[in-house]
Amino acid sequence: MKRLLPHPLLALGILLMWLLLTASLSPGQLVLGAIVAVLGSHAMAALQPEDAGIRSVRPIPRLAAIVFADIVRSNVAVARIVLLRDRPERVSGFVRLPLDMRSRYGLTVLACIITATPGTIWVEFDRRANVLVVHVLDLVDPDAWIRETKHRYERPLMEIFG
């Protein structure tokens, strides 16, 4: 079965998405969706993704709550900056964030967190030096921003992914 369908859950998801997008349960759409699902499953097998290596799921709810709160807080802060323009001397800038984390999956989640938080964007990652460059819209204290990011995001991600 693994040879025919290397990633059965992915294939099922692709088939369901196909049927939802076509809004049809006709035999032709079922067959075509199944073909696309099998091909998608084999394409993923060819990519040979490494195992995520999740060490602990315990920090996930806390991290999710922190990220949600930070996104809401940042939305309000960015809206104030754009709409009120209360401090014209506001400074934006680039921050070089040295990382201790090496997990690809941890870095991927960190990229999603930073990019989803208004006012920050992942700019560049130097894998050799393990340094991330982030642009921050309202940069008050770069050292404090680095400490806060490492404490709020990197530490829990290292607990999750190792």
Secondary structure in CASP SS format (residue, H / E / C, confidence):
PFRMAT SS
TARGET T0000
AUTHOR 0000-0000-0000
METHOD secondary structure of the structure
MODEL  1
M C 1.00
K C 1.00
R C 1.00
L C 1.00
L C 1.00
P C 1.00
H C 1.00
P H 1.00
L H 1.00
L H 1.00
A H 1.00
L H 1.00
G H 1.00
I H 1.00
L H 1.00
L H 1.00
M H 1.00
W H 1.00
L H 1.00
L H 1.00
L H 1.00
T H 1.00
A C 1.00
S C 1.00
L C 1.00
S C 1.00
P H 1.00
G H 1.00
Q H 1.00
L H 1.00
V H 1.00
L H 1.00
G H 1.00
A H 1.00
I H 1.00
V H 1.00
A H 1.00
V H 1.00
L H 1.00
G H 1.00
S H 1.00
H H 1.00
A H 1.00
M H 1.00
A H 1.00
A H 1.00
L H 1.00
Q C 1.00
P C 1.00
E C 1.00
D C 1.00
A C 1.00
G C 1.00
I C 1.00
R C 1.00
S C 1.00
V C 1.00
R C 1.00
P H 1.00
I H 1.00
P H 1.00
R H 1.00
L H 1.00
A H 1.00
A H 1.00
I H 1.00
V H 1.00
F H 1.00
A H 1.00
D H 1.00
I H 1.00
V H 1.00
R H 1.00
S H 1.00
N H 1.00
V H 1.00
A H 1.00
V H 1.00
A H 1.00
R H 1.00
I H 1.00
V H 1.00
L H 1.00
L H 1.00
R C 1.00
D C 1.00
R C 1.00
P C 1.00
E C 1.00
R C 1.00
V C 1.00
S C 1.00
G E 1.00
F E 1.00
V E 1.00
R E 1.00
L E 1.00
P E 1.00
L C 1.00
D C 1.00
M C 1.00
R C 1.00
S C 1.00
R H 1.00
Y H 1.00
G H 1.00
L H 1.00
T H 1.00
V H 1.00
L H 1.00
A H 1.00
C H 1.00
I H 1.00
I H 1.00
T H 1.00
A H 1.00
T C 1.00
P C 1.00
G C 1.00
T E 1.00
I E 1.00
W E 1.00
V E 1.00
E E 1.00
F E 1.00
D E 1.00
R C 1.00
R C 1.00
A C 1.00
N C 1.00
V E 1.00
L E 1.00
V E 1.00
V E 1.00
H E 1.00
V E 1.00
L C 1.00
D C 1.00
L C 1.00
V C 1.00
D C 1.00
P H 1.00
D H 1.00
A H 1.00
W H 1.00
I H 1.00
R H 1.00
E H 1.00
T H 1.00
K H 1.00
H H 1.00
R H 1.00
Y H 1.00
E H 1.00
R H 1.00
P H 1.00
L H 1.00
M H 1.00
E H 1.00
I H 1.00
F H 1.00
G C 1.00
END
